[in-house]
Amino acid sequence: MTATPIMSERRVSIIGALLVAIGPVSMALYTPAMTELVRAFGSTESVIKLTLTLYFGGFACAQLIAGPLSDALGRRPVTIAFMAIYCVASIVAVLAPSVEVLMGARFVQGIGASVGVAISRALVRDLFTDDQSSRIMNLIGIILALGPALAPTIGGLMLPLLGWRSIFILMALLGLGVIWIVLFAMKETVIPDRSRLNLPALGRTYRMLLTNPHFLGASLVMGGALGALYAQATFLPFILMDDVGLSPAQFGLSMLAQSGTFFFASLLVRRLMKIYGANRLVGPGLVAIALGSLGTSTLLVWPPSFLHVMIPVATYSFGIAFVMPAMSTAALAPFGKAAGVAASMMGFIQMGTGLVMGTLGALMGNALLAMGILIPLLGAMACAAFLVYRRLGPAVATALPDTPATGPAPILASTGQVSGCER
């Protein structure tokens, strides 16, 4: 007998998109201000890049904690707690008297924002599987595209009018908005189980995930695809504003080429999934990622212009929208309802990939060189990981170590009925 989920596809999609968007929006709002912060604090380009790297670091690492905590304590209280941390860090950034305080605030902001990725995917996996899950992941992608599409433009326009501190005030308000949504619209989807707060068992679980070929293959595809977006956020402000000569407002508008393409492709994917299914769209998506990678590599030999930079970036983004629904579902599929832990590790791989490449780019000291070398490497990683993943055959349901096969019990019906079996 199939139980009725306590939240509809549409509600889960909207809540999931709002949760997952807080991280990219916080990054996209910030990027137009990076060159201004160099002047405001009398600092250097490398130090200001480090504020973004620290944000990535907090975001990536804290996901490993946020997901398991939500399995043990519940999705709602953990989301509220992490978003409260995000809001406090945003206020500290507003009041930052030095670049060192700003760096610390950005790191803590990343920790708070990390809950969005882990919880949004866990919510989907708690309630839906297979094509329903892919459909929701696609809708999350469509809504998600709107935030990062508008955020650089909003940040670029706010900067000359209200100054860089206003950007962090807006972030604090966004965090409060997410808390309000969780309190009044999001229902709890698991029965909390504090026995899952077992660090040795958690370590064994993460080790098992990293040796599961289906999880690792799908996650590395996602890491190469989405990791490029995070790495590009480190390079593009300096390429477009310093090398191409755009103003902060123009930079904000220019990023519509990236997010707008992703939005259009997500709409297209939603239609194509009804005809072909999500899995058959991954191949064409990786072709677009490969073409975007090839175009980006030409920055090593030809001088940059707006179109030279943004056409490959847009092509890469187009491909990500085709890859994301199927690969997100595939990575979590073998692990039943223990979605928090698996979603956390998948998010860590994505953000960690962007963090490593962004850090390598900062060490290179030349944004054009970093973009031309590192983004194609990420595209190649995504394509290679998918070729390996295709050879593995069907995924088999896998119980996480020291946990029941179904993980935390999902709440499926509005009556409070609990089910421990797959639908």
Secondary structure by P-SEA (a helix, b strand, c coil): cbbbbcccaaaaaaaaaaaaaaaaaaaaacccaaaaaaaaacccaaaaaaaaaaaaaaaaaacccaaaaaaaccaaaaaaaaaaaaaaaaaaaaacccaaaaaaaaaaaaaaaaaaaaaaaaaaaacccaaaaaaaaaaaaaaaaaaaaaaaaaaaaacccccaaaaaaaaaaaaaaaaaaaacccccccccccccccaaaaaaaaaaaaacaaaaaaaaaaaaaaaaaaaaaacaaaaaaccccccaaaaaaaaaaaaaaaaaaaaaaaaaaaccccccaaaaaaaaaaaaaaaaacccccccccccccaaaaaaaaaaaaccaaaaaaaacccccaaaaaaaaaaaaaaaaaaaaaaaaaaaccaaaaaaccaaaaaaaaaaaaaaaaacccccccccccccccccccccccccccccccc
